[in-house]
Amino acid sequence: MVSQVENYSFPPRRSLPAGEPRARVNTTRSIRLAHLILLPLLLLVSLSTSAQDLTASVDRNELAINETFTLTLRYSGSQSGGQPDFNLLEQDFEVLSRQQSNQYRVINGRAESFVEWTLILAPLKEGKLFVPSLHLHGQISDAIPITVNKAGQTPSGDNRKAFLEVELDKDKLYVQEQLLVKVRLYTTVGLHDIATDPLQIPGAHIEKVDEQRFERRIKGVGHAVYELTYAVFPESSGELQIPALNYVAVTGRRDPFSLFNRNAQRIRLRSEAKTVQVEPKPDSYSGSHWLPAASLGLVQSWSKDPEEFKVGEPITRIITLRAEGLRAAQLPPLPKLNIDGLKTYPDQPQQEDQPGSNGITGSRIETTAIVATKPGSYQLPAVTITWWDTKTGRQRATQLPAFRFNVSGIPISESAPPGKENPSSPPQPSAAKVEPGFWQKLAIVAIASHILWILYFFRVGKNRSAPRLSKNTRVAANHLVSKDLRNLVKDANPREIQAGLVEWLNIRWPTLRTISLEAAAQRLEISELSQIVGILNDAIYKAPSKPINRKQLQILVERVVKNEDPVEGRSNELPDLFSGRTT
């Protein structure tokens, strides 16, 4: 029709009858009207064809802040190369993934080709947002409105393939009380390469205590659940803000034989922020230490039966303070013993935090060696710990009852420290009065003794039938090994102490070289040696291992190694712990 109008030619001008001028005017007007109608239509068709070269679409216009949506951008123009400026999207959205594909297809005999970009976007804020217009080769896509709601308020929330849930075990707590924060990731599709934001709360101590994977059905649909549990201890009162957490993961099954997985998509999930009220310590609380716990207990144990307590023999008392919902650093020290007739040697306390699904259980273990200096009846005072029961919301007290025991034996001097000589013995010269050349001479003697000791072992290894070293040589070697054994006890390494003890026995009693420590202790009839072997066996082989009390072990070792005749065996009894008893 257009070509007909453009090729139309008017006939030569001629004279017309009287009635013809009106008809010619009508024909001219009709042609002009057709031009006026066709030209706008052609312009609209041209503009419409140009606007469809770059189109944008989304899979949904309304979602929650913790969800994502897909933006599809298609260019079907004749120019090739290049891509839109996707940085314009980063003002309101996070670009989680972007894929590009070139497609050519024939539909109903009509061929078409286009370039398509697929982007997964996550909103950065709530409210009314817009996917901005994008530009490519002079073409402009339309802006698309997006409505972002709060987490979990989207109409499609029940149909989400993956979402986050945050659960608090209480909505109100006291300062320094444990708060359990459980973060659960639900998904109905395969997820891998999951990256999470660490939970960080200013003014609170946080520890991850548990991690579980299980399955849960929601409205008849099975969901795989990945759960993280955090223990949070607020350090001050007021409102405690649990911030929103971001999870980023990749959907689809991972193909280890493919470098590119076109079906995989990167998604971002966002949890809902929470607020909990933290109350200060109650004014009614009368304890010396603020201990808000779910439970608290005291346990006492002894290294041997206290009914067999004798003067001068050390015995170890072990008290364990354990609290559910408190860290070990929050537990107070136990009161010290100060009883006439008893000497105490406390060891360094041991602290341990045991995490679990119910949070943290802290424990404090205090070990004390007790030595009685005179016989009689003694009573250890009760140990009372006041704490706040977070389950019932009231103050409670846990008490370790007083303990009474009897000590048998003969009184000894209390002025002599463990392992030292009798005060009545002749005074020994002090180190401060030794002449300048003493240490040099002592070093020469030690080196010579050590060389003799090495020669002895070399000779024994070469010829077992050779005569033993002289008594003086073995005495010198014994002094060196005894000194090494004392140093090992200070380090409290049970296996090194055991090895040093074996070496010491082999030097002091060579005839016992082929038997075990237990058998040697029984043959020599040395009760202190049997105690040392028992302590080392408990620390090395017992499960769980029993802690070593260094003070007790030092006392026992001093009693064993201190003998005037280290060669002749058990001909003379070993001296008591204190040498103050007169004979």
Phi, psi and omega per residue, in radians:
M1 nan -0.650 3.127
V2 -1.161 -0.745 3.137
S3 -1.112 -0.590 3.107
Q4 -1.150 -0.699 3.127
V5 -1.169 -0.699 -3.093
E6 -1.229 -0.522 -3.101
N7 -1.655 0.068 -3.118
Y8 -1.220 2.346 3.116
S9 -2.174 2.408 -3.134
F10 -1.370 2.563 3.083
P11 -1.229 2.780 3.097
P12 -1.012 2.564 -3.124
R13 -1.221 2.306 3.137
R14 -2.479 2.929 3.098
S15 -1.296 2.456 -3.085
L16 -1.993 2.701 3.054
P17 -1.162 3.016 -3.075
A18 -1.101 -0.546 -3.097
G19 -1.573 -0.092 -3.028
E20 -1.415 -0.548 -3.115
P21 -0.911 -0.706 -3.125
R22 -1.127 -0.672 -3.129
A23 -1.187 -0.685 3.136
R24 -1.175 -0.654 3.101
V25 -1.103 -0.722 3.130
N26 -1.097 -0.679 3.138
T27 -1.156 -0.737 3.126
T28 -1.090 -0.746 3.112
R29 -1.094 -0.662 3.138
S30 -1.125 -0.714 3.134
I31 -1.134 -0.773 3.139
R32 -1.098 -0.663 3.121
L33 -1.136 -0.668 3.097
A34 -1.116 -0.702 3.080
H35 -1.069 -0.758 -3.116
L36 -1.125 -0.548 -3.138
I37 -1.398 -0.722 -3.039
L38 -1.296 -0.642 -3.080
L39 -1.102 -0.812 3.066
P40 -1.074 -0.650 3.135
L41 -1.114 -0.731 3.104
L42 -1.100 -0.668 3.118
L43 -1.146 -0.708 3.114
L44 -1.137 -0.724 3.123
V45 -1.097 -0.711 3.139
S46 -1.136 -0.777 3.128
L47 -1.148 -0.700 3.138
S48 -1.105 -0.731 3.128
T49 -1.139 -0.673 3.136
S50 -1.206 -0.692 -3.084
A51 -1.200 -0.452 -3.099
Q52 -1.476 0.018 3.114
D53 -1.217 -0.475 3.125
L54 -2.338 1.948 -3.096
T55 -2.171 2.604 3.123
A56 -2.248 2.485 3.115
S57 -2.615 2.719 3.104
V58 -2.198 2.728 -3.135
D59 -1.377 -0.327 3.043
R60 -2.833 2.636 -3.090
N61 -1.809 -0.110 -3.129
E62 -2.357 2.287 -3.108
L63 -2.745 3.056 3.113
A64 -1.663 2.855 -3.099
I65 -1.109 -0.423 -3.112
N66 -1.694 0.314 -3.131
E67 -2.115 3.038 -3.129
T68 -2.227 2.874 3.053
F69 -2.466 2.921 -3.060
T70 -1.944 2.246 3.054
L71 -1.866 2.220 3.117
T72 -2.022 2.164 -3.133
L73 -2.085 2.178 -3.070
R74 -2.159 2.322 3.071
Y75 -2.109 2.154 -3.100
S76 -2.095 0.352 3.133
G77 -1.314 3.114 -3.070
S78 -1.470 -0.401 -3.117
Q79 -1.369 2.641 -3.093
S80 -2.134 2.810 3.118
G81 1.483 2.865 3.103
G82 1.417 3.035 3.091
Q83 -2.754 2.776 3.129
P84 -1.144 2.860 3.077
D85 -1.476 1.637 -3.098
F86 -1.331 -0.113 3.083
N87 -1.114 -0.354 3.103
L88 -1.129 -0.377 -3.114
L89 -1.346 -0.373 -2.978
E90 -1.306 -0.072 3.106
Q91 -1.217 -0.696 -3.089
D92 -2.100 -0.140 -3.048
F93 -2.378 2.716 3.002
E94 -1.828 2.206 -3.137
V95 -1.489 1.882 -3.105
L96 -1.458 -0.618 3.116
S97 -2.723 2.734 3.130
R98 -2.579 2.268 3.124
Q99 -2.259 2.538 3.122
Q100 -2.175 2.431 3.119
S101 -2.461 2.480 3.043
N102 -1.867 2.166 -3.044
Q103 -2.209 2.550 3.060
Y104 -2.392 2.228 -3.117
R105 -2.594 2.795 3.135
V106 -2.142 2.150 3.140
I107 -2.196 2.070 -3.140
N108 0.963 0.716 3.107
G109 1.364 0.048 -3.135
R110 -1.899 2.140 -3.108
A111 -1.601 2.477 3.074
E112 -2.579 2.645 3.096
S113 -2.393 2.599 -3.130
F114 -2.814 2.863 3.033
V115 -1.953 2.350 -3.054
E116 -2.267 2.339 3.061
W117 -1.976 2.322 3.104
T118 -2.076 2.122 -3.086
L119 -2.144 2.399 3.005
I120 -1.729 2.078 -3.058
L121 -2.024 2.511 3.054
A122 -2.135 2.237 -3.117
P123 -1.210 2.548 3.133
L124 -1.672 -0.229 -3.129
K125 -2.696 2.927 -3.136
E126 -1.594 2.848 3.083
G127 2.000 -2.833 -3.137
K128 -1.572 2.016 -3.139
L129 -2.090 2.936 3.106
F130 -2.324 2.347 2.874
V131 -1.343 2.016 -2.990
P132 -1.204 2.831 3.036
S133 -1.192 2.415 -3.125
L134 -1.986 2.650 -3.032
H135 -2.084 2.476 3.053
L136 -2.789 2.131 3.076
H137 0.930 0.726 3.120
G138 1.396 -0.026 3.118
Q139 -1.706 2.643 -3.082
I140 -2.274 2.272 3.063
S141 -1.525 2.826 3.134
D142 -1.388 2.530 2.994
A143 -1.247 2.548 -3.066
I144 -2.159 2.177 3.112
P145 -1.311 2.473 3.122
I146 -2.295 2.290 3.083
T147 -1.840 2.135 -3.104
V148 -1.969 2.080 -3.141
N149 -1.742 3.076 3.060
K150 -1.187 2.879 -3.105
A151 -1.071 2.306 3.075
G152 1.404 0.016 -3.116
Q153 -1.778 0.125 3.116
T154 -1.372 2.508 3.138
P155 -1.036 -0.460 -3.100
S156 -1.641 0.341 -3.062
G157 -1.071 -0.598 -3.113
D158 -1.273 -0.306 -3.091
N159 -1.802 0.211 -3.113
R160 -1.219 2.471 3.134
K161 -1.386 -0.432 3.129
A162 -2.684 2.437 3.112
F163 -2.764 2.894 -3.123
L164 -1.926 2.625 3.081
E165 -2.408 2.337 3.105
V166 -2.031 2.244 -3.114
E167 -2.231 2.315 3.078
L168 -1.875 2.451 -3.107
D169 -1.348 -0.170 3.090
K170 -2.755 2.631 3.119
D171 -1.769 0.029 -3.140
K172 -2.704 2.371 -3.115
L173 -2.684 3.018 3.129
Y174 -1.706 2.824 3.118
V175 -1.055 2.426 -3.114
Q176 1.193 0.108 3.048
E177 -1.449 2.630 -3.104
Q178 -1.357 2.293 3.032
L179 -2.049 2.200 3.119
L180 -1.651 2.168 3.111
V181 -1.993 2.013 3.130
K182 -1.863 2.159 3.108
V183 -1.943 2.089 -3.088
R184 -2.034 2.319 3.047
L185 -1.834 2.020 3.097
Y186 -1.765 2.420 3.107
T187 -2.658 2.521 3.030
T188 -1.883 0.008 3.114
V189 -2.142 2.834 3.122
G190 -1.224 2.304 3.111
L191 -2.189 2.485 3.045
H192 -2.576 2.990 -3.083
D193 0.949 0.840 -3.105
I194 -1.360 2.184 3.086
A195 -2.063 2.312 -3.076
T196 -2.137 2.679 2.989
D197 -1.421 2.308 3.061
P198 -1.183 2.496 3.120
L199 -1.284 2.091 3.139
Q200 -2.270 2.166 -3.131
I201 -2.281 2.024 3.092
P202 -1.075 2.409 3.114
G203 1.375 0.389 -3.141
A204 -2.579 2.578 3.034
H205 -1.639 2.274 -3.026
I206 -2.214 2.384 3.053
E207 -2.456 2.356 3.017
K208 -1.398 2.149 -2.998
V209 -1.978 -0.286 -3.077
D210 -2.750 2.667 3.104
E211 -2.560 2.151 -3.075
Q212 -2.384 2.716 3.024
R213 -2.285 2.245 3.138
F214 -2.701 -3.085 -3.107
E215 -2.144 2.470 3.132
R216 -2.463 2.428 3.139
R217 -1.699 2.268 3.109
I218 -2.127 1.984 -3.112
K219 0.940 0.738 3.081
G220 1.437 -0.021 -3.114
V221 -1.866 2.228 3.134
G222 -1.313 2.308 3.112
H223 -2.157 2.330 2.939
A224 -1.383 2.351 -3.043
V225 -2.124 2.268 3.031
Y226 -2.014 1.992 -2.991
E227 -2.037 2.297 3.026
L228 -2.023 2.383 3.130
T229 -2.066 2.237 3.119
Y230 -2.015 2.464 2.980
A231 -1.774 2.129 -3.074
V232 -2.031 2.260 3.123
F233 -2.090 1.741 3.134
P234 -1.177 2.423 -3.089
E235 -1.702 -0.106 3.122
S236 -2.594 2.803 -3.139
S237 -1.448 2.902 -3.101
G238 2.102 -2.843 3.117
E239 -1.455 2.271 3.097
L240 -1.851 2.074 -3.088
Q241 -1.636 2.095 3.014
I242 -1.657 1.853 -3.012
P243 -1.229 2.835 3.042
A244 -1.198 2.486 -3.135
L245 -1.929 2.524 3.116
N246 -1.908 2.300 3.041
Y247 -2.058 2.314 3.068
V248 -2.104 2.279 -3.108
A249 -2.543 2.955 3.115
V250 -2.015 2.234 -3.136
T251 -1.531 2.859 3.112
G252 1.618 2.897 -3.119
R253 -1.466 2.294 -3.142
R254 -1.328 2.251 3.133
D255 -1.845 1.870 -3.095
P256 -1.215 -0.238 -3.111
F257 -1.722 0.094 -3.118
S258 -2.175 2.300 3.096
L259 -1.319 -0.460 -3.112
F260 -2.231 2.299 3.095
N261 -2.091 1.750 -3.053
R262 -1.224 -0.404 -3.103
N263 -1.461 -0.229 -3.125
A264 -1.344 2.510 3.098
Q265 -2.334 2.492 3.102
R266 -1.632 2.171 -3.091
I267 -2.107 2.726 3.056
R268 -2.183 2.312 3.112
L269 -2.048 2.541 -3.087
R270 -2.325 2.271 3.141
S271 -1.488 2.965 3.129
E272 -1.590 2.358 3.103
A273 -1.190 2.582 -3.119
K274 -2.210 2.736 3.085
T275 -2.320 2.348 3.118
V276 -2.315 2.539 -3.102
Q277 -1.598 2.266 3.141
V278 -1.915 2.089 -3.117
E279 -1.623 2.622 3.071
P280 -1.282 2.997 3.103
K281 -1.040 2.324 -3.118
P282 -1.064 2.505 3.118
D283 -1.161 -0.437 -3.103
S284 -1.365 -0.159 -3.092
Y285 -1.277 2.256 -3.048
S286 -1.983 0.064 -3.128
G287 -1.252 2.703 3.134
S288 -1.314 -0.419 3.102
H289 -2.220 2.348 3.136
W290 -1.402 1.958 -3.064
L291 -2.262 1.450 3.068
P292 -1.421 1.913 -3.044
A293 -2.420 2.758 3.058
A294 -1.369 -0.545 3.054
S295 -2.785 2.709 -3.126
L296 -2.587 2.346 -3.109
G297 -2.448 2.705 3.082
L298 -2.150 2.320 3.137
V299 -2.285 2.351 3.141
Q300 -2.068 2.445 3.072
S301 -2.510 2.813 -3.095
W302 -2.211 2.662 3.119
S303 -1.235 -0.440 3.049
K304 -2.692 3.070 -3.061
D305 -1.133 2.089 3.134
P306 -1.114 -0.298 3.119
E307 -1.176 -0.315 -3.138
E308 -1.764 0.398 -3.096
F309 -1.205 2.215 3.133
K310 -2.194 2.752 3.123
V311 -1.088 2.312 3.077
G312 1.482 -0.181 3.139
E313 -1.698 2.208 -3.135
P314 -1.311 2.558 3.038
I315 -2.382 2.494 -3.039
T316 -1.841 2.273 3.059
R317 -1.881 2.227 -3.110
I318 -2.090 2.123 3.101
I319 -2.051 2.238 3.130
T320 -1.989 2.129 3.059
L321 -1.826 2.075 -3.075
R322 -2.224 2.336 -3.094
A323 -2.357 2.266 3.087
E324 -1.542 2.149 -3.121
G325 1.689 0.149 3.089
L326 -2.283 2.566 3.029
R327 -1.429 2.741 -3.128
A328 -1.075 -0.551 3.141
A329 -1.157 -0.333 3.140
Q330 -1.502 -0.227 -3.065
L331 -1.400 2.426 -3.065
P332 -1.466 2.794 3.021
P333 -1.246 2.664 3.138
L334 -1.470 2.688 -3.131
P335 -1.121 2.534 -3.125
K336 -1.414 2.668 3.096
L337 -1.532 2.404 3.086
N338 -2.532 1.469 -3.046
I339 -2.185 2.284 3.126
D340 -1.114 2.259 -3.126
G341 1.699 -0.113 3.124
L342 -2.168 2.262 3.007
K343 -1.792 2.339 -3.092
T344 -2.065 2.495 3.127
Y345 -2.291 1.501 -3.107
P346 -1.254 2.483 3.079
D347 -1.671 2.966 3.126
Q348 -1.124 2.222 -3.133
P349 -1.131 2.577 3.108
Q350 -1.858 2.330 -3.137
Q351 -2.094 2.456 -3.096
E352 -2.594 2.381 3.044
D353 -1.921 2.206 3.134
Q354 -1.966 1.871 3.141
P355 -1.397 2.736 3.124
G356 -2.947 -3.091 -3.111
S357 -1.134 -0.412 3.120
N358 -1.662 0.205 3.107
G359 1.848 -2.584 -3.064
I360 -1.852 2.384 2.987
T361 -2.017 1.968 -3.116
G362 -1.669 2.555 3.129
S363 -2.400 2.568 3.092
R364 -2.275 2.134 -3.089
I365 -1.974 2.116 3.116
E366 -2.005 2.171 -3.098
T367 -2.007 2.267 -3.092
T368 -2.348 2.232 3.020
A369 -1.540 2.303 -3.097
I370 -2.086 2.279 3.108
V371 -2.201 2.147 3.100
A372 -1.527 2.372 3.138
T373 -1.768 -0.157 3.089
K374 -2.695 2.656 -3.116
P375 -1.287 2.922 3.123
G376 2.480 -3.021 3.125
S377 -1.808 2.258 -3.097
Y378 -2.171 2.655 3.069
Q379 -2.323 2.138 3.034
L380 -1.454 2.266 -3.066
P381 -1.153 2.759 3.098
A382 -1.173 2.610 3.093
V383 -1.937 2.085 -3.090
T384 -2.085 2.263 3.106
I385 -2.085 2.098 3.081
T386 -1.620 2.334 -3.094
W387 -2.585 2.945 -3.113
W388 -1.872 2.102 -3.131
D389 -1.388 1.912 -3.108
T390 -1.288 -0.302 3.129
K391 -1.366 -0.716 -3.114
T392 -1.748 -0.253 -3.139
G393 1.241 0.674 3.111
R394 -2.553 2.867 -3.127
Q395 -1.385 2.434 3.107
R396 -2.389 2.929 3.126
A397 -2.399 2.317 3.060
T398 -1.935 2.280 -3.025
Q399 -2.212 2.375 2.954
L400 -1.660 2.006 -3.013
P401 -1.054 2.761 3.065
A402 -1.081 2.587 -3.060
F403 -2.162 2.192 -3.123
R404 -1.953 2.425 3.110
F405 -2.640 2.847 -3.131
N406 -1.978 2.541 3.126
V407 -2.084 2.239 3.130
S408 -1.868 2.817 3.112
G409 2.223 -2.966 -3.099
I410 -1.905 2.370 -3.119
P411 -1.003 2.540 3.080
I412 -2.238 2.884 -3.095
S413 -1.181 2.363 3.126
E414 -1.558 -0.171 -3.074
S415 -1.384 -0.360 -3.116
A416 -1.500 2.169 3.104
P417 -1.227 2.799 -3.090
P418 -0.998 2.346 3.029
G419 1.445 0.067 -3.100
K420 -1.743 2.939 -3.104
E421 -1.321 2.885 3.093
N422 -1.078 2.316 3.128
P423 -1.093 -0.409 -3.121
S424 -1.367 -0.197 3.138
S425 -1.247 2.790 -3.104
P426 -1.005 2.430 -3.115
P427 -1.128 2.449 3.134
Q428 -1.639 2.590 3.129
P429 -1.167 2.441 -3.132
S430 -1.409 2.782 -3.111
A431 -1.139 -0.447 -3.068
A432 -1.237 -0.370 -3.068
K433 -1.747 0.084 -3.109
V434 -1.260 2.517 3.134
E435 -1.173 2.753 -3.048
P436 -0.994 -0.547 -3.058
G437 -1.540 0.132 -3.050
F438 -1.116 -0.840 -3.047
W439 -1.167 -0.614 3.085
Q440 -1.112 -0.751 3.117
K441 -1.128 -0.695 3.132
L442 -1.118 -0.672 3.118
A443 -1.130 -0.682 3.133
I444 -1.134 -0.739 3.121
V445 -1.111 -0.732 -3.126
A446 -1.123 -0.748 -3.138
I447 -1.127 -0.750 3.123
A448 -1.105 -0.716 3.107
S449 -1.126 -0.688 3.136
H450 -1.124 -0.680 3.104
I451 -1.136 -0.737 3.096
L452 -1.077 -0.668 3.129
W453 -1.118 -0.771 3.119
I454 -1.105 -0.742 3.105
L455 -1.082 -0.606 3.124
Y456 -1.122 -0.835 3.136
F457 -1.140 -0.640 3.110
F458 -1.114 -0.699 -3.119
R459 -1.226 -0.684 3.108
V460 -1.135 -0.728 3.127
G461 -1.163 -0.535 -3.104
K462 -1.407 -0.681 -3.099
N463 -2.560 1.789 -3.094
R464 -1.129 -0.451 -3.088
S465 -1.453 -0.036 -3.114
A466 -1.193 2.684 3.141
P467 -1.159 2.627 -3.117
R468 -1.234 2.821 3.094
L469 -1.123 2.814 3.141
S470 -1.182 2.889 -3.117
K471 -1.106 -0.722 -3.119
N472 -1.121 -0.661 3.137
T473 -1.149 -0.761 -3.138
R474 -1.167 -0.589 3.098
V475 -1.117 -0.761 3.140
A476 -1.127 -0.777 3.101
A477 -1.103 -0.649 3.135
N478 -1.096 -0.698 3.127
H479 -1.079 -0.713 3.140
L480 -1.147 -0.819 -3.121
V481 -1.153 -0.640 3.111
S482 -1.102 -0.682 3.104
K483 -1.121 -0.741 3.099
D484 -1.101 -0.665 -3.135
L485 -1.132 -0.698 3.100
R486 -1.097 -0.689 3.123
N487 -1.161 -0.639 3.110
L488 -1.141 -0.638 3.132
V489 -1.117 -0.600 3.125
K490 -1.121 -0.599 3.132
D491 -1.364 -0.341 3.053
A492 1.052 0.629 3.004
N493 -1.669 1.926 -2.980
P494 -1.073 -0.677 -3.106
R495 -1.224 -0.675 3.096
E496 -1.182 -0.668 3.094
I497 -1.112 -0.733 3.124
Q498 -1.062 -0.773 3.116
A499 -1.129 -0.719 3.100
G500 -1.130 -0.624 3.115
L501 -1.165 -0.713 3.096
V502 -1.084 -0.756 3.135
E503 -1.109 -0.720 3.139
W504 -1.119 -0.760 3.115
L505 -1.104 -0.675 -3.124
N506 -1.136 -0.578 3.112
I507 -1.353 -0.732 -3.031
R508 -1.354 -0.694 3.114
W509 -2.239 1.449 -3.084
P510 -1.055 -0.440 -3.121
T511 -1.221 -0.267 -3.128
L512 -1.721 0.297 -3.024
R513 -1.085 -0.580 -2.990
T514 -1.611 -0.009 -3.106
I515 -1.887 2.923 -3.086
S516 -1.374 2.982 3.113
L517 -1.116 -0.734 -3.136
E518 -1.079 -0.766 3.139
A519 -1.168 -0.654 3.112
A520 -1.115 -0.723 3.129
A521 -1.108 -0.690 3.125
Q522 -1.201 -0.721 -3.107
R523 -1.182 -0.670 -3.127
L524 -1.381 -0.273 -3.135
E525 1.019 0.765 3.107
I526 -1.869 1.886 -3.089
S527 -1.151 -0.630 3.137
E528 -1.121 -0.677 3.099
L529 -1.118 -0.677 3.083
S530 -1.105 -0.690 3.099
Q531 -1.113 -0.724 3.125
I532 -1.087 -0.786 3.133
V533 -1.079 -0.716 3.125
G534 -1.123 -0.718 3.118
I535 -1.102 -0.762 -3.139
L536 -1.162 -0.693 3.118
N537 -1.121 -0.679 3.111
D538 -1.141 -0.619 -3.116
A539 -1.374 -0.465 -3.061
I540 -1.690 -0.798 -2.952
Y541 -1.844 -0.316 -3.086
K542 -1.365 2.490 3.120
A543 -2.139 2.060 -0.080
P544 -1.279 2.723 -3.083
S545 -1.158 2.560 -3.128
K546 -1.631 2.265 -3.108
P547 -1.130 2.601 -3.125
I548 -1.602 2.318 3.005
N549 -1.600 1.875 -3.055
R550 -1.078 -0.675 -3.131
K551 -1.074 -0.816 3.133
Q552 -1.082 -0.744 -3.114
L553 -1.162 -0.670 3.106
Q554 -1.101 -0.697 3.129
I555 -1.114 -0.799 -3.118
L556 -1.134 -0.733 3.139
V557 -1.124 -0.712 3.110
E558 -1.044 -0.689 -3.115
R559 -1.209 -0.581 -3.083
V560 -1.370 -0.810 -3.014
V561 -1.386 -0.286 -3.089
K562 -1.526 1.639 -3.122
N563 -2.564 2.343 -3.095
E564 -1.238 -0.402 -3.098
D565 -2.184 1.494 -3.083
P566 -1.370 0.019 -3.024
V567 -1.867 -0.682 -2.976
E568 -1.423 0.106 3.048
G569 1.502 -2.318 -2.978
R570 -1.746 0.547 -3.111
S571 -1.174 -0.588 3.102
N572 -2.045 2.460 3.128
E573 -1.202 2.566 3.075
L574 -1.217 2.584 3.139
P575 -1.198 2.731 3.096
D576 -1.196 2.993 3.116
L577 -1.006 -0.753 3.060
F578 -1.988 2.361 -3.067
S579 -1.706 0.403 -3.077
G580 -1.456 -0.099 -3.104
R581 -1.362 2.341 3.133
T582 -1.608 2.543 3.134
T583 -2.000 nan nan
